[in-house]
Amino acid sequence: MRNLLRTNYLTAFASSDKGAENASGGIALWDTPQLIQNAYNPLMFTRTKYLHKTGGYEPEGMKPNYIRISSDGKTLIFDYVLASGIRVSITDSASVKHQYTIGEGRASWTPTDLAGATIASVNSVALSSDDFDADFASDTSYIYVRIGYAYRDQNYMCSADGQVLYKNNEVESTELKIYKTDGSYQKLTAESFNGITKFDVSAVVRTWLAPELADFPADANVMSEKALSVRYIVRQINGTASYTYLAVNGVAQVGENPDRSADVSRILTKFSKLDLYEGYDLDYSIISGNTTLQSARGVLQTLAISRIRVDNAAVKLLDEVGNCIQDEQGNDIEILPALDIPVFGHCKPSNPFYVRWINQLGGVDYYMFARQQKHQPQVKSVSVYAPFVENPLYARTNRKAYAMDTENVVTVGAELLNETDFNALRWLAFARKIEYYDETLVKWISLSVSKFDGSFNTKADTHTVEVTFSLPKINTQF
C-alpha cells in the first residue's frame, strides 16, 4: 500500500500499474493536524483507504461519470450510459460557446452544429431541469462531471483528466508510530471503519511535556521551555518523508480554533501588560515556527515555545542633552529596556503572594496578590483509639490519637481589574499547573485550587477575582 498526504493525492495517478497497486492494498491518503496545535485538544491523523478505478476494480453505488472529449474532438463520451437527461455547455475550437440537452440512455453524443470546429472544452454540466454553470450534477445513479474538473467527495478523489480513486471499505488494523526527537517512539493501533482509521496522538504527546517549569540558567535571558511545548515526528505518511509537529501545552474552548499557527511570534498571555516586582522572577513566553525569531533579549529556538526573562536592568531616562529626568521629589526616573510587551516596575508589596501558572495559550503567566491573604491551616479530623488501662493510677490517658488529616489553604483576591486583565486572571483557576513563590523556602511550590469565584457583572467597569488555594498538605508525625 502506498501512503500519501491527501494534499498530495494527485501523485497517486502516476502509478504505472494501477491494478498491481490495488492488489497490494491500494492508496492510503492521510489527513494531518496543523503544524502547531494544542496538546489538550485532539491531534488527529486520519487514514482513508482508496483503490484505483481500473480494469477489474469498479466502485459500487453512485459513482463519477465523466463527460469526456473524444480524441478527434467531435464527440462527447460518457464513462457510463446516462441514467438521466443532462445539459452541457461546451466551447468549440473557434471559441464559440454552445449549450446542448442530451437524453438519457446514451454512451456518447455528437453535436451537429459545430460547422467544422471541434470540441475544445466542457464548461459545465447540469441535469436537464437545472441551470448551467456547475462542474458536476448528480442523480441517484451517477455524479456527472465535466472533464477538466478534479471532483472530490467523501468517497472519491478524482483528477481533472478523469482518473478515479474510490474508497475501500474493507476492515483492517493499522498502526501509527509517533516519534520523539531522540528517536524513541510510541505506537498506536486502530481498526478502520468504512475505510477510515483515526488516530488521536494528543494522549501520547502531552505525556511528553516536562512536568515542571525549568529554572532559568543564571547567564541566560532566553530559554526553550519543554513544559510548554513538545515536538513530535510522524514518518512515512507521504512516501518516505518525515514531518515534525509542535504540540502546545494549551487548550481551545468550544468555538475556538486549536490551530496555533496564527500565534507564531505572539506573546502567550491575555494580560495587557506585565508587572515586575523588585526581587521576583518574571518572564514571558513566545511561540516560534520554522523560521528564526528575534526577541528583545535574544534569538528564539525554532518550532518551540521560549521563555524570555525580564529583569530590573533599568536605565536612566535622559533628556535630549543627556541629563537625567527627575520626578517631583527630585529622584531620577528609570525605565526598563525595550521589550516585546509593556512592563511596569513595582516595589515589593507588604503582603506578597506571588503565583505563576501555565495559561490556556501555553505560556507562563505571573500575578502578584499584594494586599491581603487569609491563611487557614487546620486539622480536618483525628483518628483515636482507647488503650486498655489496667490501673488508672499510673495512666496518663485513656484516649490516644493514631492518625491526623490536615488541610492548608490560603484565600487571595484581586479587585479593581479592568476587563482585559480580569479575563486573563480568572482562567488561573482552571490551569493544570499553578505554583506560588514561598518566601521562606525561596523556591516555587505547587498548589491547587480549592475554591474559586469568578463571577462578574457585565455592567461594572471593574471586576474582582477571589481564589482559595490548597497548599501542600501539612506533614505530621503520625
ChimeraX attribute file (.defattr): number of C-alpha atoms within 10 A of each C-alpha:
attribute: neighborCount
match mode: 1-to-1
recipient: residues
	/A:1	14
	/A:2	18
	/A:3	20
	/A:4	23
	/A:5	18
	/A:6	20
	/A:7	12
	/A:8	11
	/A:9	19
	/A:10	17
	/A:11	12
	/A:12	23
	/A:13	15
	/A:14	8
	/A:15	11
	/A:16	9
	/A:17	10
	/A:18	20
	/A:19	17
	/A:20	11
	/A:21	17
	/A:22	19
	/A:23	11
	/A:24	11
	/A:25	14
	/A:26	23
	/A:27	25
	/A:28	25
	/A:29	24
	/A:30	22
	/A:31	16
	/A:32	18
	/A:33	17
	/A:34	16
	/A:35	17
	/A:36	25
	/A:37	25
	/A:38	26
	/A:39	27
	/A:40	18
	/A:41	21
	/A:42	16
	/A:43	22
	/A:44	15
	/A:45	17
	/A:46	18
	/A:47	25
	/A:48	23
	/A:49	27
	/A:50	25
	/A:51	25
	/A:52	27
	/A:53	17
	/A:54	15
	/A:55	8
	/A:56	8
	/A:57	14
	/A:58	14
	/A:59	18
	/A:60	8
	/A:61	9
	/A:62	13
	/A:63	19
	/A:64	27
	/A:65	23
	/A:66	27
	/A:67	24
	/A:68	21
	/A:69	22
	/A:70	15
	/A:71	8
	/A:72	8
	/A:73	16
	/A:74	19
	/A:75	17
	/A:76	21
	/A:77	18
	/A:78	20
	/A:79	14
	/A:80	18
	/A:81	14
	/A:82	19
	/A:83	16
	/A:84	19
	/A:85	16
	/A:86	20
	/A:87	20
	/A:88	23
	/A:89	19
	/A:90	20
	/A:91	18
	/A:92	19
	/A:93	15
	/A:94	13
	/A:95	13
	/A:96	12
	/A:97	16
	/A:98	16
	/A:99	15
	/A:100	13
	/A:101	14
	/A:102	19
	/A:103	14
	/A:104	13
	/A:105	12
	/A:106	15
	/A:107	14
	/A:108	18
	/A:109	14
	/A:110	15
	/A:111	15
	/A:112	9
	/A:113	8
	/A:114	17
	/A:115	9
	/A:116	10
	/A:117	15
	/A:118	19
	/A:119	24
	/A:120	17
	/A:121	19
	/A:122	23
	/A:123	20
	/A:124	24
	/A:125	28
	/A:126	23
	/A:127	19
	/A:128	18
	/A:129	9
	/A:130	12
	/A:131	11
	/A:132	18
	/A:133	12
	/A:134	15
	/A:135	19
	/A:136	21
	/A:137	21
	/A:138	18
	/A:139	12
	/A:140	10
	/A:141	15
	/A:142	19
	/A:143	16
	/A:144	28
	/A:145	26
	/A:146	31
	/A:147	24
	/A:148	18
	/A:149	18
	/A:150	17
	/A:151	22
	/A:152	14
	/A:153	8
	/A:154	8
	/A:155	18
	/A:156	17
	/A:157	22
	/A:158	22
	/A:159	19
	/A:160	15
	/A:161	13
	/A:162	21
	/A:163	18
	/A:164	26
	/A:165	26
	/A:166	25
	/A:167	23
	/A:168	20
	/A:169	16
	/A:170	11
	/A:171	14
	/A:172	13
	/A:173	10
	/A:174	14
	/A:175	12
	/A:176	20
	/A:177	16
	/A:178	19
	/A:179	18
	/A:180	17
	/A:181	12
	/A:182	7
	/A:183	9
	/A:184	9
	/A:185	16
	/A:186	12
	/A:187	11
	/A:188	14
	/A:189	12
	/A:190	13
	/A:191	14
	/A:192	18
	/A:193	14
	/A:194	13
	/A:195	18
	/A:196	21
	/A:197	21
	/A:198	19
	/A:199	19
	/A:200	15
	/A:201	23
	/A:202	17
	/A:203	13
	/A:204	17
	/A:205	23
	/A:206	19
	/A:207	11
	/A:208	16
	/A:209	20
	/A:210	14
	/A:211	11
	/A:212	13
	/A:213	17
	/A:214	13
	/A:215	9
	/A:216	17
	/A:217	9
	/A:218	6
	/A:219	6
	/A:220	11
	/A:221	17
	/A:222	23
	/A:223	20
	/A:224	21
	/A:225	24
	/A:226	20
	/A:227	22
	/A:228	29
	/A:229	29
	/A:230	24
	/A:231	20
	/A:232	21
	/A:233	16
	/A:234	19
	/A:235	15
	/A:236	15
	/A:237	22
	/A:238	20
	/A:239	11
	/A:240	9
	/A:241	10
	/A:242	11
	/A:243	12
	/A:244	16
	/A:245	19
	/A:246	23
	/A:247	31
	/A:248	31
	/A:249	25
	/A:250	22
	/A:251	20
	/A:252	17
	/A:253	9
	/A:254	7
	/A:255	6
	/A:256	8
	/A:257	13
	/A:258	23
	/A:259	19
	/A:260	21
	/A:261	14
	/A:262	11
	/A:263	15
	/A:264	19
	/A:265	19
	/A:266	13
	/A:267	21
	/A:268	22
	/A:269	21
	/A:270	18
	/A:271	17
	/A:272	12
	/A:273	13
	/A:274	19
	/A:275	15
	/A:276	23
	/A:277	20
	/A:278	13
	/A:279	11
	/A:280	13
	/A:281	16
	/A:282	20
	/A:283	19
	/A:284	20
	/A:285	25
	/A:286	24
	/A:287	30
	/A:288	23
	/A:289	22
	/A:290	12
	/A:291	12
	/A:292	13
	/A:293	16
	/A:294	12
	/A:295	15
	/A:296	15
	/A:297	16
	/A:298	13
	/A:299	15
	/A:300	24
	/A:301	20
	/A:302	15
	/A:303	23
	/A:304	25
	/A:305	31
	/A:306	26
	/A:307	25
	/A:308	27
	/A:309	18
	/A:310	22
	/A:311	18
	/A:312	18
	/A:313	9
	/A:314	12
	/A:315	12
	/A:316	16
	/A:317	15
	/A:318	14
	/A:319	9
	/A:320	6
	/A:321	6
	/A:322	9
	/A:323	11
	/A:324	15
	/A:325	14
	/A:326	14
	/A:327	9
	/A:328	6
	/A:329	6
	/A:330	8
	/A:331	10
	/A:332	15
	/A:333	14
	/A:334	17
	/A:335	14
	/A:336	18
	/A:337	15
	/A:338	10
	/A:339	13
	/A:340	13
	/A:341	14
	/A:342	11
	/A:343	17
	/A:344	12
	/A:345	16
	/A:346	12
	/A:347	9
	/A:348	14
	/A:349	13
	/A:350	9
	/A:351	12
	/A:352	17
	/A:353	19
	/A:354	19
	/A:355	20
	/A:356	21
	/A:357	23
	/A:358	24
	/A:359	27
	/A:360	25
	/A:361	23
	/A:362	25
	/A:363	27
	/A:364	25
	/A:365	25
	/A:366	24
	/A:367	19
	/A:368	21
	/A:369	16
	/A:370	16
	/A:371	13
	/A:372	14
	/A:373	15
	/A:374	11
	/A:375	14
	/A:376	14
	/A:377	15
	/A:378	12
	/A:379	12
	/A:380	10
	/A:381	11
	/A:382	12
	/A:383	10
	/A:384	12
	/A:385	11
	/A:386	10
	/A:387	10
	/A:388	11
	/A:389	13
	/A:390	8
	/A:391	7
	/A:392	10
	/A:393	7
	/A:394	8
	/A:395	10
	/A:396	8
	/A:397	11
	/A:398	11
	/A:399	12
	/A:400	12
	/A:401	11
	/A:402	11
	/A:403	13
	/A:404	16
	/A:405	15
	/A:406	15
	/A:407	16
	/A:408	16
	/A:409	21
	/A:410	17
	/A:411	18
	/A:412	20
	/A:413	18
	/A:414	18
	/A:415	12
	/A:416	13
	/A:417	15
	/A:418	14
	/A:419	16
	/A:420	12
	/A:421	16
	/A:422	21
	/A:423	16
	/A:424	16
	/A:425	21
	/A:426	18
	/A:427	14
	/A:428	25
	/A:429	23
	/A:430	15
	/A:431	16
	/A:432	14
	/A:433	19
	/A:434	23
	/A:435	20
	/A:436	20
	/A:437	18
	/A:438	15
	/A:439	11
	/A:440	6
	/A:441	8
	/A:442	8
	/A:443	10
	/A:444	17
	/A:445	14
	/A:446	17
	/A:447	17
	/A:448	18
	/A:449	19
	/A:450	14
	/A:451	14
	/A:452	18
	/A:453	13
	/A:454	17
	/A:455	11
	/A:456	13
	/A:457	9
	/A:458	9
	/A:459	7
	/A:460	10
	/A:461	10
	/A:462	15
	/A:463	20
	/A:464	18
	/A:465	21
	/A:466	17
	/A:467	19
	/A:468	21
	/A:469	21
	/A:470	19
	/A:471	21
	/A:472	14
	/A:473	13
	/A:474	13
	/A:475	10
	/A:476	9
	/A:477	6
	/A:478	8
